[in-house]
Amino acid sequence: MKRVGAILLMILLATGGSWRFDVPRADAATNSGVKQQVEELNSEVKQKQDRIKELGSLIAGYRSRITEQESKQTTLENEILLLDNRAREKELGIQRSKTEIELLTLEIQELEKVIATHERRIEKQRSLIAEFLRRVNQADEVSTLDVFLTKPSLSSFFDRIEELKRLESDLGESITDLKDVRESLDETRTARDDRRETMIERQKTLQKEQLGLEAERNFKISLMAATQQSQEEFERIMYELRQQQQSTSDDIAELQERLKSTLDTIDEALARGDVLLNFPLDASNGLTITSPFHDPDYPFRKLFEHPGTDFRASVGTPVKAAAGGYVAWNKTGRMYGNYTMIVHPGGFATVYAHLSRFMAKPDTYVERGQVIGLSGGMPGQAGAGLSTGPHLHFEVRQGGIPVDAENFLPSI
């Protein structure tokens, strides 16, 4: 430190005290402009936060109505009203997600401005420290005695002594400040990156909500078309759905018992107890689940839980056997439209519904991965049944009972 002090003294004497090492502060005009921009962003942030809170209250109101509606008797009128309330809830959810994305965008903009301010401050600190070091190098080449002898009087020498303490303090302050600003910059960048990741998740949520809204609207259209807005026809459909669920379970049990010895030779992996299934669709570019097993928003949940897993699939997408087995049937029903069931070894069966085309004949054996049909599900088209939109409804049944397909499929 004594050496630094001596060098500082030489700089002072050599420059006549005209050079000052100041800790950089933000330019007044720049600081004022940034402050105004941040205040404007804060005002917009507050508006978005208030809107999100308001939408949350509205959504809670619709959820309360939905819960109340679900407890009422299953009639066509109540089902339509329930679908309307669910659609409105999803519309509000979409508005909230969009507002949350807008809020995150504003927060990212605010953090970007803070980052820019930190970067300018760091650059100024570096420039001043570099200038100081340049002068230190110059002064280091001249002895203290030589500098002293160039001064006109002794008083001018001692007049600069007090300045030495201030310069040493400013240097230490500047180095500490530079370190603090760098740490703040790192923290701000981390906060910005976190906001960006959160925004990506919000965008995924928004996409899912938009699909859900489309599904609610499509299901209402399908239901009204199937019932022709008749309560009597609605009750007939409900009865058929119950009967279809029960008969499917009974038929599976009978077929598996009858075909057990043959099935064990069809898919050795399943026969050994390795129950991992293949995806019924090409998963090379990823798959999207639009409605999971036991979906709480399933329209017929009051009658029975959603017994399968729905995958997004455009009309005409090849559907493949999840494992080797026996094609029990190709049927057309009120709910599933065109659907195929395959019985497998180990007490398993799979169901593929809302097909636009059958491509495997009943009473034949298929191999794992063999194309058995084409997906459909577009409301109003042949084979769609009571569909919410183009997709594949995929079921896994164990001992005739629907189980969660995701427990037997690779991770998406």
Residue pairs with C-beta under 8 A, 6 or more apart in sequence:
1 168
4 168
4 171
5 164
5 168
6 144
7 136
7 139
7 140
8 164
8 167
8 168
9 144
9 160
9 161
9 164
10 139
10 142
10 144
10 147
11 19
11 135
11 136
11 139
12 19
12 160
12 163
12 164
12 167
13 147
13 148
13 150
13 151
13 157
13 160
14 138
14 139
14 142
14 147
15 135
17 159
17 160
17 163
19 135
20 167
21 128
21 132
21 167
21 170
21 171
21 174
22 128
22 170
23 170
23 173
23 174
23 177
24 121
24 124
24 125
24 128
24 174
26 34
26 117
26 120
26 121
30 120
34 113
34 117
37 113
38 110
38 113
41 106
41 109
41 110
41 113
42 110
44 106
45 103
45 106
45 107
45 110
48 99
48 100
48 102
48 103
48 106
49 103
51 99
52 96
52 99
52 100
52 103
55 92
55 95
55 96
55 99
56 96
58 92
59 89
59 92
59 93
59 96
62 85
62 88
62 89
62 92
63 89
65 85
66 82
66 85
66 86
66 89
69 78
69 81
69 82
69 85
70 82
70 301
70 302
72 78
74 238
74 302
74 303
75 231
75 234
76 223
76 227
76 229
76 230
76 231
76 234
77 231
79 223
79 234
79 299
80 220
80 223
80 224
82 299
83 216
83 219
83 220
83 223
83 299
84 220
86 216
86 297
87 213
87 216
87 217
87 220
90 209
90 212
90 213
90 216
91 213
93 209
94 206
94 209
94 210
94 213
97 202
97 205
97 206
97 209
98 206
100 202
101 199
101 202
101 203
101 206
104 195
104 196
104 198
104 199
104 202
105 199
107 195
108 192
108 195
108 196
108 199
111 188
111 191
111 192
111 195
112 192
114 188
115 185
115 188
115 189
115 192
118 181
118 184
118 185
118 188
119 185
121 181
122 178
122 181
122 182
122 185
125 174
125 177
125 178
125 181
126 178
128 174
129 174
129 175
129 178
132 171
139 147
148 157
151 157
211 290
211 312
211 389
212 290
212 297
214 388
214 389
215 290
215 291
215 388
215 389
216 388
218 379
218 387
218 388
218 389
219 299
219 379
219 386
219 387
219 388
221 379
221 380
222 379
222 380
222 384
222 385
222 386
222 387
222 388
223 234
223 299
223 386
225 379
225 380
226 233
226 237
226 334
226 386
227 233
227 234
227 237
237 334
237 335
237 386
238 303
240 333
240 334
240 335
241 300
241 303
241 304
241 334
241 335
242 303
242 304
244 333
244 334
244 335
244 336
245 304
245 307
248 341
248 351
248 397
248 400
249 397
249 400
249 401
250 400
251 328
251 329
251 341
252 328
252 341
252 343
252 349
252 397
252 400
253 399
253 400
255 326
255 328
255 343
255 349
256 263
256 343
256 347
256 349
259 326
259 343
260 345
262 326
262 365
263 271
263 325
263 326
263 343
263 344
263 345
264 271
264 345
265 271
266 324
266 325
266 326
266 344
266 345
266 365
266 367
267 323
267 324
267 325
267 344
267 345
267 368
269 276
269 323
269 368
270 323
270 324
270 344
270 345
270 346
270 348
271 345
271 346
273 346
275 346
275 348
275 408
276 408
276 409
276 410
277 322
277 323
277 350
277 396
277 405
277 408
277 409
278 320
278 321
278 322
278 323
278 368
278 369
278 409
278 410
279 287
279 311
279 320
279 322
279 409
279 410
280 311
280 319
280 320
280 321
280 322
280 350
280 352
280 392
280 394
281 287
281 311
281 313
281 317
281 318
281 319
281 320
281 375
281 392
282 317
282 318
282 320
283 410
283 412
286 412
287 311
287 312
287 412
288 311
288 312
289 309
289 310
289 311
289 312
289 406
289 412
290 310
290 311
290 312
290 388
290 389
290 391
291 297
291 298
291 306
291 309
291 310
291 388
291 391
292 306
292 309
292 310
292 404
292 406
293 305
293 306
293 307
293 308
293 309
293 402
293 403
293 404
293 405
293 406
294 305
294 306
294 404
295 301
295 306
295 310
298 305
298 306
300 306
300 335
305 402
307 395
307 402
308 351
308 353
308 393
308 394
308 395
308 396
308 402
308 405
309 393
309 394
309 395
309 404
309 405
309 406
310 391
310 392
310 393
310 394
311 391
311 392
311 394
312 390
312 391
313 319
313 375
313 377
313 390
313 391
313 392
314 375
314 390
315 356
315 374
315 375
315 376
315 377
315 378
315 381
315 390
316 356
316 374
316 375
316 376
317 374
317 375
317 392
318 371
318 374
318 375
319 352
319 355
319 371
319 372
319 373
319 374
319 375
319 392
320 369
320 370
320 371
320 372
321 342
321 350
321 360
321 366
321 367
321 368
321 369
321 370
321 372
322 342
322 350
322 368
322 394
322 396
322 409
323 342
323 344
323 348
323 350
323 368
324 344
324 365
324 366
324 367
324 368
325 342
325 343
325 344
325 345
325 349
325 350
325 365
325 366
326 342
326 343
326 344
326 363
326 364
326 365
326 366
327 340
327 341
327 342
327 360
327 361
327 362
327 363
327 364
327 365
327 366
327 372
328 341
328 342
328 343
328 349
328 362
329 340
329 341
329 362
330 338
330 339
330 340
330 358
330 360
330 361
330 362
331 338
331 339
331 340
331 341
332 338
332 339
332 383
332 385
333 339
333 385
334 385
334 386
335 353
335 385
335 386
336 351
336 353
336 354
336 385
336 393
337 353
337 354
337 355
337 376
337 377
337 382
337 383
337 384
337 385
337 386
337 387
338 353
338 354
338 355
338 356
338 357
338 358
338 373
338 376
338 382
338 383
338 385
339 351
339 352
339 353
339 354
339 355
339 385
339 393
340 351
340 352
340 355
340 358
340 360
340 372
340 373
341 349
341 350
341 351
341 352
342 349
342 350
342 352
342 366
342 372
343 349
344 350
347 398
347 399
348 396
348 397
348 398
349 396
349 397
349 400
350 394
350 395
350 396
350 397
351 393
351 394
351 395
351 397
352 372
352 373
352 392
352 393
352 394
353 385
353 392
353 393
353 394
353 395
354 375
354 376
354 377
354 383
354 384
354 385
354 387
354 391
354 392
354 393
355 373
355 374
355 375
355 376
355 383
356 373
356 374
356 375
356 376
356 377
356 378
356 381
356 382
356 383
356 384
357 373
357 374
357 376
357 383
358 372
358 373
359 371
359 372
359 373
359 374
360 366
360 370
360 371
360 372
360 373
366 372
375 390
375 391
375 392
376 382
376 383
376 384
376 387
376 390
377 384
377 385
377 387
377 388
377 389
377 390
377 391
377 392
377 393
378 384
378 387
378 389
378 390
379 387
379 388
379 389
394 405
395 402
395 405
396 402
396 403
396 404
396 405
396 408
397 403
